[in-house]
Amino acid sequence: MRYLSTRGSAPALTFDEVLLAGLARDGGLYVPEAWPHFSKDEIAALAGKTYAQVVAAVTFAFVEGAIERPEYERLVNEAYAGFDHAAVAPLKQIDGNTWLLELFHGPTLSFKDYALQLLGRLLDHVLRKRGQRVTIVGATSGDTGSAAIEAVKGRSAIDIFMLHPRGRVSEVQRRQMTSVLSSNVFNIAVEGTFDDCQDLVKAMFNDLAFRDEMKLTAVNSINFARIMAQIAYYFWAAVALGAPHRPVRFAVPTGNFGNVYSGYAAREMGLPISHMQIGSNRNDILTRFFETGAMKIEGVEPSLSPSMDIQVSSNFERLLFDLYDRRGPAVAETMAAFRDKGVYEVGGNAMASARKLFSAYRLSDAQTLAMIGEVRKRTGEIVDPHSAIGVAGPWQHKSASSEPTIVLATAHPAKFPDAVEQAIGIRPPLPALLADLLTREERCAALPNEAAALKAYMRSHASLKGAA
Ligand SMILES: *Cc1c(COP(=O)(O)O)cnc(C)c1O
């Protein structure tokens, strides 16, 4: 499989190269040259397989040519072996026609583990085969940092430096990062805000000499390997509810559009998904887009679902590429206008076809709390604020069809105990895997908000020296 940039001027790459590159050199995102296609019989044959078997069957075409099948199956098996539910991604029925797909049984309790646990192993595998190393640097205010650290801890070809704003992440979230004591993991508490942390990371990447010296890379949601791994649970859940013989709908709490785009990809691959509902919080750029046809930047405000507090949904560019019939230069032009003016419009057939598949809605914090309460009252389940926004899809924006809706539950409620307690007066306990989190030893460096200090720290701690 080869991969193309959505902006049409960077070279086509192989899977290994896309995995290592993340972003394309023309600023675009990589997408497969063509979607692999699954016939009805091939989809039906997924029934009864384990989660890991479904992942391998659905995604092998993306890595073919870069990794041998037995090796890939081994990496996939390892990736999901440590999840704390035998089904890995259990489906739970919450009313006559609605199911929750629980994507919070990985080591850090958010859906990001389902992609990053595999990505970390793929990255290590490819690097070791090539005799290379990389240094991951990132900033986090929430779920991504811990999921990335868990995914690469102890891997010999990778060092990871994760910045968080000192005193500004919740105790659970901080400890999920700082209690990982592996020698290739470096947590850094920065004297500053999350924006300061992001600016520091940008400064590291913008210093090209430093970037080359340290072989810097990122593991954010623009990496196609994350999209790829997520496609598998759409197949897994749909087949459990009768696909390919019956179409299904999905409702997805959304930030960067990465998770939703994986569902779109599954549909392009032949899975009968008839509709996707996109849930957002007050940071509702996507909802406004589907209402008006204009993608327009506004400020970001903190919400009770912080992992969806985004200004721009960067993965939307991948959908735009298809809406524009895969014309890279048209996407490049649109993104340039977006950068200059903070707005672009999609009209005509492109917008009409987007609206056929997607609809979008938003919940305020008050509505999110009310939804957590309603789920508890009607079903007995406790959901986190992100998942509650998902449930509002089928419950508040009903469809006339009788097709089942699968809501993606993206985080464990114990990750957001304050919001849950505010909604229903119950503080959800951490699952067994993390029960002793609050007493574990922590390791974390403290640094001032200065690029020079961060560079010096990274140089003296990365194990790159002497490596090929
Ligand atoms: C990251 C995250 C999201 C948003 O996912 P996108 O792929 O950015 O849309 C939603 N919920 C939780 C809990 C997350 O961690």
Ligand as a Chemical Component Dictionary entry (heavy atoms), coordinates in Angstrom:
data_LIG
# 
_chem_comp.id                   LIG 
_chem_comp.type                 NON-POLYMER 
_chem_comp.pdbx_formal_charge   0 
_chem_comp.three_letter_code    LIG 
# 
loop_
_chem_comp_atom.comp_id 
_chem_comp_atom.atom_id 
_chem_comp_atom.alt_atom_id 
_chem_comp_atom.type_symbol 
_chem_comp_atom.charge 
_chem_comp_atom.model_Cartn_x 
_chem_comp_atom.model_Cartn_y 
_chem_comp_atom.model_Cartn_z 
_chem_comp_atom.pdbx_ordinal 
LIG C1 C1 C 0 -9.189  12.307 22.221 1  
LIG C2 C2 C 0 -10.564 12.057 22.790 2  
LIG C3 C3 C 0 -11.743 12.365 22.062 3  
LIG C4 C4 C 0 -11.702 13.012 20.696 4  
LIG O1 O1 O 0 -11.223 12.138 19.719 5  
LIG P1 P1 P 0 -10.934 12.678 18.228 6  
LIG O2 O2 O 0 -10.349 11.529 17.502 7  
LIG O3 O3 O 0 -9.969  13.805 18.419 8  
LIG O4 O4 O 0 -12.225 13.119 17.688 9  
LIG C5 C5 C 0 -12.961 12.058 22.634 10 
LIG N1 N1 N 0 -13.044 11.519 23.870 11 
LIG C6 C6 C 0 -11.945 11.213 24.596 12 
LIG C7 C7 C 0 -12.115 10.637 25.962 13 
LIG C8 C8 C 0 -10.671 11.458 24.089 14 
LIG O5 O5 O 0 -9.575  11.169 24.817 15 
# 
loop_
_chem_comp_bond.comp_id 
_chem_comp_bond.atom_id_1 
_chem_comp_bond.atom_id_2 
_chem_comp_bond.value_order 
_chem_comp_bond.pdbx_ordinal 
LIG C1 C2 SING 1  
LIG C2 C3 SING 2  
LIG C2 C8 DOUB 3  
LIG C3 C4 SING 4  
LIG C3 C5 DOUB 5  
LIG C4 O1 SING 6  
LIG O1 P1 SING 7  
LIG P1 O2 DOUB 8  
LIG P1 O3 SING 9  
LIG P1 O4 SING 10 
LIG C5 N1 SING 11 
LIG N1 C6 DOUB 12 
LIG C6 C7 SING 13 
LIG C6 C8 SING 14 
LIG C8 O5 SING 15 
# 
